[in-house]
C-alpha cells in the first residue's frame, strides 16, 4: 500500500496525465485501481484521450490510425501544442491513439506585494514563465529565482508537462541579488509585512519530517520555537537551527523584521549534541513524533524560560503560560462560559477562528438539527484541553486555518467546551452520556490528555444523534479537511433523503389542509345559505303579517264607512236624486242613487266602502274629463254638476 507521500505524488501525476481537476473524482478512480497509476490512467484515457482498445480482449474498436510521421515531436514554445499522450502512457503496440489536446496550466506567482497570473500550455518551458514575469515585474531573468515547485528546483529548459503539475499552481519569486526596497517606504512595507502570513517549512533533522506552519508577520521567533517544541519535544534551549537570516539575532524579533523570505522560508531544526540528549533523541524516535514522552532534567531547566517555577512539573508549563483559563471552573451558565471561551481563544490564536455557538449544547442541537431539512447542518464539538502538548499547534495551525474556518462556517454549527478542569470535564461527560449514550461518554473518558484536543462530528437523526467521527489532535490540515468532507458526504446523502421525506410529508399535509379548507368553506356556504333562507322566510312572514294587518285595517275602515253611509234614496223621491254609475279598474260598474244635496264626500265614502279608498284611487268624469277627487268634498253633487246622472271611472294613483 502506497504511503501518504507516495499517494500525493501519484494523485498529482494522475491529474497531470488525465486532466481531471476534481480531486474527489481522481481519488475515486485511483482507489478503484488500488493506486496503480498506469492502470488508472489506462482506465480513464479510453474515454478522455482516445485509447480505443479494450483492456481485457483482443477486439480493437476502430479509430483514427496513429501515424508517427504525421505527428513530429513538438518544439517547446508558447505557441506549440503537445500531440503526445501522457508521460505515463504504457507502450502497447496494439493500442490505437488519437492526438491529445494540450493542457492549460494556471500559475499564481507571488513577488513581495504583487501577484501575477500566468496561463500556459503544458508544452511550454519554465524559462517561458520567467520571460513573462520579466515583462510584468521588470526583473531580469538572470536575477530571478522561481520557487515553489513540488519536485524542487528545476532548470529553465524543463518542459512543464514533464513535471506532472495540476491545473492550478502557486509559485513565488526570490531576488537575493537585488537590493531591498528604498528606506522611504520601509515603514509602510514593514506594516504590510506584519499583516502577511509566512509559511515556514521546518525540517526535523533527526526524524526527517517536514512541518508546514503558518505564522503571521507579527509572531516572534520565540513563538515559532515554542511551537516547534510542542511538535518535536526539543526544548527551546536545546534547539539547533539552520536557515535563519543573519539579521534574526533576537528571539523577541517579529518575523516581518527578521528578513525571512516571503511567502515561504525553509528552516532545519535539530537537538544539540550531548550524551543525555542523544539518549533522549533515541527515546523520541521510538514514539509517535506528535506525542511527548515524560520529561527529564533538561525539560525542567527550560521551565524558567516559560515563566514556570522550579516547583512546577513541566507538563503544566503550557497552561502556566496563559494568564486566564479558557473556561471558568464550575461554570453554571453555558452561554457565559462559551463567551469567555471565545474571548480567550481569540486573544491566544487571533480572530480567524471558527464561530463558536454561544449557548447550551441543547440549543446547539436545536440550531443544527431541529429545523427544516434544507437548513440542517452537522454539529462539530471542539473539546479543548490546555495541558495537552498538541493543543497550541492544533488551534493555531489547523483549527485557525482559513480553509478549515470557511468550511466549518458554511457547513457546521461549532460548539466548544474546555475539559482542563475536572468539574467541567465531569459536566461534559454527563451531557455526553445524556445525548450520545454511555459508549461515546466512555470513549471520551478514556482519552489520554496528550490525545486532546478532540473534534466530534455529530449528525442528527430522526430519533437519535449519531457521532460520525472523533478526530484527535495529532492530525494535519489536509487530513482534517478530508475527514470533515467525508462526514459532509454522509450527511448530504442523509439530508437528501430527509428533504425528500419532508417534501412528501408537506405535500400530504398541503393536500389535507386544502381538503379541510374546502370542507370548511362548504360548511360555511351551507350555513350561509341556510341562514339566508331563514332570513328570507322570516321576512316573508313579517311582510305577510303586515299585509294581513293592513287588509284587516282596510276591511275595518271599509265596514265602518259602509255602515256610516246614508241609506240609498228611492227613485221616486220628493228631493232631487242623482244617479251615479262608477266603472272600476277591473271593468265592473258600481251603481247607486244619491240625493242631489248630498256632499261629494258621501260618494268618496261609498267608493272606499267598495274597496277603493280615495287616497289610492282617483275618481274621474268622462266629459268633461276632470279629477273629481280634487274637488271640494263638502260641496253637493248638484254644485259639482253630478246631477241628475253621471258616469265616472276609477283609476289608481301613481
C-alpha positions in Angstrom: 0.0 0.0 0.0 1.4 3.4 -1.0 2.3 5.8 1.8 0.6 9.2 2.1 3.6 11.0 0.4 3.5 8.5 -2.5 -0.2 8.9 -2.8 0.1 12.6 -3.1 2.7 12.2 -5.9 0.5 9.6 -7.6 -2.5 11.9 -7.4 -0.6 14.8 -8.9 0.8 12.6 -11.7 -2.7 11.2 -12.4 -4.3 14.7 -12.6 -1.4 15.9 -14.8 -1.8 13.0 -17.3 -5.7 12.9 -17.4 -6.6 16.5 -17.0 -9.1 15.6 -14.3 -9.3 18.6 -11.9 -11.8 17.2 -9.4 -9.7 15.8 -6.6 -12.5 13.6 -5.3 -13.1 12.1 -8.7 -9.4 11.5 -9.2 -9.0 9.8 -5.8 -12.0 7.5 -6.5 -10.5 6.4 -9.8 -7.2 5.7 -8.2 -8.8 3.7 -5.4 -10.7 1.6 -7.9 -7.3 0.6 -9.3 -5.7 0.1 -5.9 -3.5 3.3 -6.5 -1.9 1.7 -9.6 -1.1 4.8 -11.6 -0.7 3.1 -15.0 -3.9 1.1 -14.6 -5.8 4.1 -13.5 -4.6 6.2 -16.5 -5.4 3.4 -18.9 -8.9 3.2 -17.4 -9.5 6.9 -18.0 -7.7 7.6 -21.3 -10.0 5.4 -23.4 -12.8 7.9 -22.7 -10.7 11.1 -22.3 -7.8 10.8 -24.8 -9.0 8.3 -27.4 -7.3 5.0 -26.5 -9.8 2.7 -28.2 -8.7 -0.8 -27.4 -10.5 -2.9 -24.8 -8.4 -3.8 -21.7 -9.3 -7.4 -21.5 -9.9 -8.5 -25.0 -8.1 -8.5 -28.4 -11.0 -6.7 -30.1 -10.0 -3.2 -31.2 -12.6 -0.5 -31.7 -11.9 1.3 -35.0 -10.4 4.7 -34.5 -8.1 7.1 -36.3 -4.8 5.5 -37.1 -1.7 6.9 -35.4 1.0 7.9 -37.9 4.3 8.8 -36.3 5.4 10.7 -39.4 2.4 13.0 -39.2 3.0 13.7 -35.5 6.5 15.1 -35.2 7.9 15.9 -31.8 6.8 19.5 -30.8 9.2 22.3 -30.1 8.6 23.6 -26.6 7.4 27.2 -27.4 4.5 29.1 -26.1 2.6 28.7 -29.4 3.2 24.9 -29.9 0.8 22.3 -28.7 1.7 18.8 -27.5 0.4 15.9 -29.6 1.8 13.2 -27.4 -0.2 11.4 -24.7 0.5 11.1 -21.0 4.1 10.8 -19.8 3.0 7.6 -18.1 1.4 6.1 -21.2 2.4 2.4 -21.4 3.8 1.1 -24.7 1.2 -1.2 -26.1 1.6 -1.7 -29.9 -1.9 -2.9 -30.4 -3.5 0.2 -28.9 -4.7 3.0 -31.3 -4.1 6.5 -30.1 -5.6 9.8 -31.1 -3.9 13.1 -30.7 -4.1 14.5 -27.1 -5.1 18.1 -26.7 -2.6 20.3 -24.8 -3.4 21.1 -21.2 -3.6 24.7 -20.0 -1.9 25.3 -16.7 -2.6 28.2 -14.3 0.2 29.8 -12.2 -0.3 32.3 -9.4 3.2 33.8 -8.9 3.9 36.0 -5.8 6.6 38.5 -5.5 6.7 40.8 -2.5 3.4 42.6 -2.5 2.4 41.6 -6.1 0.6 38.6 -7.6 0.9 37.7 -11.3 -1.4 35.2 -13.0 0.2 33.2 -15.9 -1.6 30.8 -18.1 0.5 28.5 -20.4 0.2 25.2 -22.2 1.9 22.2 -20.6 4.3 22.0 -23.6 6.0 25.3 -22.6 9.1 25.6 -20.5 10.0 27.1 -17.2 12.0 29.7 -19.0 9.0 31.0 -20.8 7.3 31.7 -17.4 10.3 33.7 -16.4 10.2 35.7 -19.6 6.6 36.6 -19.0 7.5 37.5 -15.4 10.4 39.7 -16.6 7.9 41.8 -18.6 5.4 42.0 -15.7 7.8 42.5 -12.8 10.7 44.3 -14.6 13.2 41.8 -13.1 15.9 40.3 -15.3 15.6 36.6 -15.8 19.2 36.2 -14.6 18.3 37.8 -11.2 15.2 35.8 -10.7 14.7 32.5 -8.7 11.4 30.8 -9.4 10.5 28.7 -6.3 7.6 26.6 -5.2 8.0 23.5 -7.4 7.0 20.3 -5.7 9.9 18.5 -7.3 12.4 21.0 -6.0 14.5 23.4 -8.2 14.1 23.0 -11.9 16.0 24.2 -14.9 14.8 26.9 -17.3 14.7 24.3 -20.1 12.4 22.0 -18.2 9.1 21.3 -20.1 6.1 21.8 -17.8 4.5 18.6 -18.9 7.4 16.6 -17.5 6.7 18.0 -14.1 3.2 16.4 -14.0 1.6 19.6 -12.5 -2.0 20.0 -11.5 -4.1 22.7 -13.3 -3.7 25.4 -10.6 -0.2 26.1 -9.2 1.3 28.6 -6.8 4.9 29.8 -7.2 7.0 32.7 -5.7 9.9 34.7 -6.9 13.1 35.4 -4.9 15.6 38.1 -5.9 18.6 37.7 -3.5 20.9 39.7 -5.8 18.6 42.7 -5.9 18.7 45.4 -3.1 15.6 45.7 -0.9 13.0 48.5 -1.4 14.1 52.1 -0.6 14.1 53.1 3.1 11.5 55.8 2.4 8.8 53.1 2.1 10.3 50.8 4.8 7.7 51.8 7.5 4.8 51.1 5.1 6.4 47.8 3.9 7.0 46.7 7.5 3.4 47.4 8.5 2.2 45.4 5.4 4.6 42.5 6.3 3.1 42.4 9.8 -0.3 41.6 8.3 1.1 38.9 6.0 1.3 35.2 6.7 4.7 33.4 6.4 4.8 29.7 5.6 7.7 28.1 7.5 8.8 24.7 6.1 10.6 23.3 9.1 12.5 20.0 8.7 13.1 18.0 11.9 16.6 16.6 11.2 16.6 13.6 13.5 13.3 12.1 12.2 13.5 13.6 8.7 10.0 15.0 8.9 8.7 18.3 7.5 6.2 20.6 9.2 4.4 23.3 7.2 3.5 26.0 9.7 1.7 29.3 9.1 2.6 32.3 11.2 1.6 36.0 11.0 4.3 38.6 10.5 3.7 39.9 14.0 4.6 36.5 15.5 8.0 36.4 17.2 10.9 33.9 16.7 10.4 32.8 20.3 6.7 31.8 19.4 8.0 29.7 16.5 10.5 27.9 18.7 7.8 27.2 21.3 5.5 25.7 18.6 8.3 23.6 17.4 8.9 22.4 20.9 5.3 21.2 21.0 5.8 19.2 17.8 9.3 17.8 18.4 9.7 17.7 22.2 13.1 19.6 21.7 13.3 22.3 24.5 13.9 25.7 23.2 17.4 26.0 24.7 18.4 22.7 23.1 17.1 23.5 19.6 19.9 23.8 17.0 18.6 25.8 13.9 19.8 26.3 10.4 18.3 28.7 7.9 17.5 31.8 10.0 18.6 35.0 8.3 21.7 36.7 9.7 19.5 39.6 10.8 17.5 37.3 13.1 19.6 37.8 16.2 17.0 38.2 18.9 14.2 35.7 19.7 11.9 38.6 20.5 12.1 39.9 17.0 8.9 39.5 14.9 9.1 37.5 11.7 8.4 40.6 9.5 11.6 42.2 10.7 13.7 39.0 10.7 14.4 39.0 7.0 12.6 35.8 6.2 11.8 35.0 2.5 8.2 35.7 1.7 5.9 33.8 1.4 7.9 30.6 2.2 11.1 30.1 4.1 12.9 26.8 4.8 14.4 26.0 8.2 16.0 23.0 9.8 15.9 22.1 13.5 17.8 19.5 15.5 18.9 18.8 19.0 22.2 20.0 20.4 24.6 17.1 20.7 25.2 15.8 24.3 25.1 12.3 25.8 21.9 13.0 27.6 20.3 14.5 24.6 21.4 11.6 22.3 19.7 9.2 24.7 16.6 11.4 24.8 16.6 11.6 21.0 16.6 7.8 20.6 13.7 7.6 23.0 11.7 10.1 21.0 12.3 8.3 17.7 10.7 5.2 19.1 7.5 7.0 19.9 5.0 9.0 17.8 6.6 12.3 16.8 3.4 14.1 17.7 3.4 12.8 21.3 5.7 13.9 24.1 7.5 11.4 26.4 8.0 12.0 30.0 10.2 15.0 30.8 13.8 14.7 32.1 16.0 17.2 33.9 16.7 19.2 30.7 13.0 20.0 30.4 13.0 21.3 34.0 15.9 23.5 33.1 13.8 25.1 30.4 10.9 25.7 32.7 12.2 29.1 33.7 12.2 30.2 30.0 8.4 29.8 30.0 7.8 31.5 33.3 7.3 28.3 35.4 8.7 28.0 38.9 11.1 25.2 39.7 8.4 23.5 41.9 6.0 23.0 39.0 6.1 20.0 36.8 6.9 20.7 33.2 3.7 19.2 31.9 1.9 22.2 33.4 4.1 24.7 31.5 1.7 25.1 28.7 -1.2 26.1 30.9 1.0 28.2 33.3 1.9 30.4 30.3 -1.7 31.5 30.0 -3.0 34.2 32.2 -6.6 33.1 32.3 -8.3 29.8 31.8 -10.4 29.1 28.6 -13.5 28.5 30.7 -14.3 29.2 34.4 -14.4 26.3 36.8 -17.8 25.0 37.8 -19.4 27.1 35.0 -23.2 27.2 35.7 -24.3 29.1 32.6 -23.0 27.5 29.5 -23.6 30.7 27.4 -21.5 32.8 29.7 -18.8 30.1 29.8 -18.6 30.0 26.0 -18.4 33.8 25.8 -15.3 33.6 27.9 -14.0 30.7 25.9 -14.4 32.6 22.6 -12.8 35.7 24.0 -9.8 33.8 25.4 -9.5 31.8 22.2 -9.3 35.0 20.1 -6.7 36.5 22.4 -4.5 33.4 22.1 -4.9 32.5 18.5 -6.3 35.5 16.7 -9.6 36.5 15.3 -9.5 34.0 12.4 -11.1 31.0 14.1 -14.4 29.1 13.9 -17.5 30.9 15.0 -18.4 29.1 18.3 -22.1 28.8 19.1 -22.9 30.7 22.2 -25.5 28.7 24.2 -26.1 25.3 25.7 -25.5 22.0 23.9 -29.3 21.5 23.7 -29.6 24.9 22.0 -26.8 23.9 19.5 -28.9 20.8 18.8 -31.9 22.9 18.1 -29.9 25.2 15.8 -28.3 22.3 13.8 -30.9 19.5 13.8 -34.4 20.7 14.7 -35.1 22.9 11.7 -36.2 22.2 8.1 -34.2 19.5 6.4 -32.8 22.0 3.9 -31.4 24.2 6.7 -29.9 21.4 8.8 -26.2 21.3 9.5 -23.6 19.0 11.1 -22.6 19.7 14.7 -18.9 20.0 15.4 -18.0 19.8 19.1 -14.4 21.0 19.9 -13.1 19.6 23.2 -10.2 21.8 24.4 -7.5 20.7 26.9 -4.8 23.2 28.0 -2.5 20.5 29.4 -2.1 18.7 26.1 1.1 19.5 24.1 -0.9 19.3 20.9 -3.4 22.0 21.8 -1.3 25.0 20.8 -0.3 23.6 17.4 -3.8 22.2 16.6 -5.5 25.5 17.4 -3.1 27.8 15.7 -2.2 25.7 12.6 -5.3 23.5 12.0 -8.4 25.0 13.6 -7.5 28.5 12.6 -6.5 27.7 9.0 -8.7 29.8 6.7 -9.8 26.8 4.7 -11.0 25.0 7.8 -12.7 28.1 9.3 -14.5 28.7 6.0 -15.6 25.1 5.6 -16.9 24.9 9.2 -18.8 28.2 9.0 -20.6 27.1 5.8 -21.5 23.5 6.8 -21.3 23.1 10.6 -22.6 24.5 13.8 -19.4 24.6 16.0 -19.8 24.2 19.8 -16.8 24.1 22.2 -16.0 23.0 25.8 -12.9 23.1 27.9 -12.0 19.8 29.7 -9.0 21.1 31.5 -10.8 21.4 34.9 -12.2 18.2 36.4 -15.5 19.8 37.2 -16.0 21.0 33.6 -14.9 17.6 32.3 -17.4 15.8 34.6 -20.2 18.1 33.5 -19.5 17.5 29.8 -19.4 13.7 30.3 -22.8 13.9 31.9 -24.1 15.9 28.9 -22.4 13.4 26.6 -24.0 10.4 28.4 -27.4 12.0 28.1 -27.3 13.0 24.5 -25.0 10.4 22.9 -25.1 7.4 25.2 -22.6 5.7 27.5 -20.4 4.3 24.7 -19.4 7.7 23.5 -19.0 9.1 27.0 -16.7 6.2 27.9 -14.7 6.8 24.7 -14.0 10.4 25.7 -13.4 9.4 29.4 -10.6 7.0 28.4 -8.8 9.5 26.2 -5.4 10.5 27.5 -4.5 14.1 28.0 -2.0 14.1 25.1 -4.7 12.8 22.7 -6.6 16.0 23.1 -7.9 18.2 21.6 -10.8 16.3 20.1 -13.2 17.2 17.4 -16.5 15.3 17.5 -18.7 15.4 14.3 -22.4 14.8 15.2 -25.2 14.2 12.8 -28.8 14.5 13.9 -31.2 11.6 13.0 -34.9 11.2 13.4 -34.8 9.7 16.9 -31.1 10.0 18.0 -27.8 11.8 17.5 -25.0 9.9 15.8 -21.3 10.5 16.3 -19.9 10.2 12.8 -16.2 10.8 13.6 -13.9 11.6 16.5 -10.8 13.5 15.3 -7.8 13.6 17.6 -5.3 16.5 17.8 -2.4 14.7 16.1 -3.6 15.4 12.6 -2.8 17.8 9.7 -4.8 20.4 7.9 -5.3 18.2 4.8 -6.3 15.2 6.9 -8.7 17.3 9.0 -10.3 18.7 5.8 -10.7 15.3 4.3 -12.4 13.9 7.4 -14.7 16.9 7.5 -15.6 16.4 3.8 -16.2 12.7 4.3 -18.6 13.5 7.1 -20.3 16.0 4.9 -20.8 13.4 2.2 -22.6 11.1 4.7 -24.6 14.0 6.0 -25.6 15.2 2.5 -26.8 11.7 1.5 -29.0 11.6 4.6 -30.1 15.2 4.2 -31.3 14.4 0.6 -33.5 11.6 2.0 -34.8 13.8 4.8 -35.6 16.6 2.3 -37.5 14.1 0.1 -39.4 12.7 3.1 -40.2 16.2 4.3 -41.4 17.4 0.9 -43.6 14.3 0.6 -45.0 14.9 4.1 -45.6 18.6 3.4 -47.3 17.7 0.1 -49.6 15.3 2.0 -50.2 18.0 4.7 -50.9 20.6 2.0 -53.5 18.3 0.4 -55.1 17.6 3.8 -55.1 21.3 4.5 -56.7 22.1 1.2 -59.3 19.4 1.7 -60.0 20.7 5.2 -60.2 24.3 3.9 -62.6 23.2 1.1 -64.8 21.3 3.7 -64.8 24.4 6.0 -65.8 26.7 3.1 -68.5 24.2 2.1 -69.9 24.2 5.6 -69.8 27.9 5.8 -71.5 28.2 2.4 -74.2 25.7 3.6 -74.6 27.6 6.8 -74.8 31.0 5.0 -77.4 29.6 2.5 -79.5 28.2 5.4 -79.3 31.5 7.3 -80.2 33.4 4.2 -83.2 31.1 3.6 -84.2 31.5 7.2 -84.0 35.3 6.9 -86.0 35.2 3.7 -88.7 33.1 5.3 -88.8 35.4 8.3 -89.0 38.4 6.1 -91.8 36.8 4.1 -93.7 36.0 7.3 -93.2 39.6 8.5 -94.5 41.0 5.3 -97.4 38.6 5.3 -98.2 39.7 8.8 -98.0 43.4 7.8 -100.2 42.7 4.7 -102.8 40.9 6.8 -102.8 43.7 9.3 -103.2 46.2 6.6 -106.0 44.2 5.0 -107.7 43.8 8.3 -107.3 47.5 9.0 -108.7 48.4 5.5 -111.6 46.0 5.9 -112.4 47.6 9.2 -112.3 51.0 7.6 -114.5 49.8 4.7 -117.1 48.3 7.1 -117.2 51.5 9.2 -117.6 53.6 6.0 -120.3 51.3 4.7 -122.2 51.5 8.0 -121.9 55.2 8.1 -123.4 55.8 4.6 -126.9 57.2 4.5 -129.5 54.9 3.0 -129.9 54.9 -0.7 -132.9 57.1 -1.7 -135.6 55.6 -3.8 -136.1 56.6 -7.5 -139.3 58.3 -6.7 -138.3 60.8 -4.0 -139.6 64.2 -3.2 -136.0 65.5 -3.3 -133.9 65.5 -6.4 -131.9 62.3 -6.9 -128.6 61.9 -8.7 -127.8 58.5 -10.2 -124.1 57.7 -10.5 -122.6 54.9 -12.5 -118.9 54.2 -11.5 -116.6 51.9 -13.5 -113.9 50.1 -11.6 -110.4 49.3 -12.9 -111.5 45.7 -13.4 -114.3 46.8 -15.7 -117.2 46.3 -13.3 -119.7 49.0 -12.6 -120.9 50.3 -9.3 -124.4 52.0 -9.4 -126.1 54.0 -6.6 -128.5 56.8 -6.1 -127.6 59.8 -4.0 -129.6 62.9 -3.0 -128.5 65.8 -5.2 -128.0 67.7 -2.0 -125.6 65.0 -0.6 -122.0 66.1 -0.2 -119.3 64.8 -2.5 -117.6 63.2 0.5 -120.5 60.6 0.7 -119.6 59.5 -2.9 -115.9 59.1 -1.8 -117.0 57.1 1.3 -119.2 54.9 -0.9 -116.3 54.2 -3.3 -114.0 53.5 -0.3 -116.6 51.1 1.2 -116.3 49.1 -2.0 -112.5 48.7 -1.5 -111.3 51.8 -3.4 -110.1 54.3 -0.9 -109.8 57.8 -2.3 -106.2 58.2 -1.2 -105.2 55.3 -3.5 -107.7 56.0 -6.4 -108.9 59.0 -8.2 -112.4 59.4 -9.5 -112.6 60.8 -13.0 -115.5 62.1 -15.0 -115.8 61.4 -18.7 -117.0 64.6 -20.2 -115.6 67.0 -19.5 -112.7 65.0 -18.2 -111.8 66.1 -14.7 -110.5 64.6 -11.5 -113.4 64.7 -9.1 -111.2 63.8 -6.1 -109.5 67.2 -6.5 -112.9 68.9 -5.9 -114.1 70.2 -2.5 -115.7 67.2 -0.8 -118.0 69.4 1.2 -119.8 70.6 -1.9 -123.1 68.9 -3.0 -123.4 66.8 -6.0 -125.6 69.4 -7.6 -122.9 72.0 -7.1 -120.1 69.8 -8.7 -122.6 69.1 -11.6 -123.0 65.4 -10.9 -126.7 65.6 -11.4 -129.1 64.1 -12.5 -126.8 61.2 -13.6 -123.2 60.8 -14.4 -120.8 58.0 -15.4 -117.5 58.0 -13.5 -114.5 55.7 -13.6 -111.8 54.8 -11.0 -108.1 55.0 -11.8 -105.2 54.0 -9.4 -103.0 56.9 -8.4 -99.3 56.7 -9.4 
